[in-house]
């Protein structure tokens, strides 16, 4: 897996935002839509900040952009401050000229008996618009991409999953207490992610070093779902020197 290693997270985020902006503009010139797969969490914050700046100060328009977010907690109301729907509005969508009808974030409030149907429709929608041009990813300490926890296979698609205990522990700081953290999520699958033309995974800080080593240098296994990325034909990891710290 090709690696771009930066000293500072901010620097890496700016370069990734530039790359996304270039793709949006290139598609604009051709009169095409640009389909982005987006992640939440801490890792992409700087990318969204820079994209908002490029919109405000450098005329970058999102009028030809369609977005699909990877995941949402389940159960979760869209309006909750802890929802990924809320996160995306706050960090990106409320500040740029994307058309509301072009935004897709999984809905964590669909009725239990409608989840399967809902997930299949989400997956189908991605295919209908022509697939994802560029997919942004973070990585969890379990090796999850999206919320594809260990045990997720290459041929998994949008579905409901149970969060790993480590992932739940990592979410306690956002939710305040363990009992508040949802135990499930709706997530695009490893297979959904693999359909993207290009994939960029972001990881910052030394607490990601161990899992980055496993994902990049370890064997390809569903114990570390991110290791499947070794088989994608257009993927790169953008990391800082701390997240790269265990690589040989
Ligand atoms: C979020 C997502 C997750 C996160 C991962 C890392 O949409 O899909 O896979 O990317 O849990 O989270 P952070 O960036 O907060 O360390």
Boltz pocket constraint, residues with backbone or C-beta under 6 A from the ligand:
constraints:
  - pocket:
      binder: B
      contacts: [[A, 38], [A, 39], [A, 40], [A, 41], [A, 42], [A, 43], [A, 44], [A, 70], [A, 71], [A, 137], [A, 138], [A, 139], [A, 140], [A, 141], [A, 144], [A, 145], [A, 146], [A, 147]]
      max_distance: 6.0
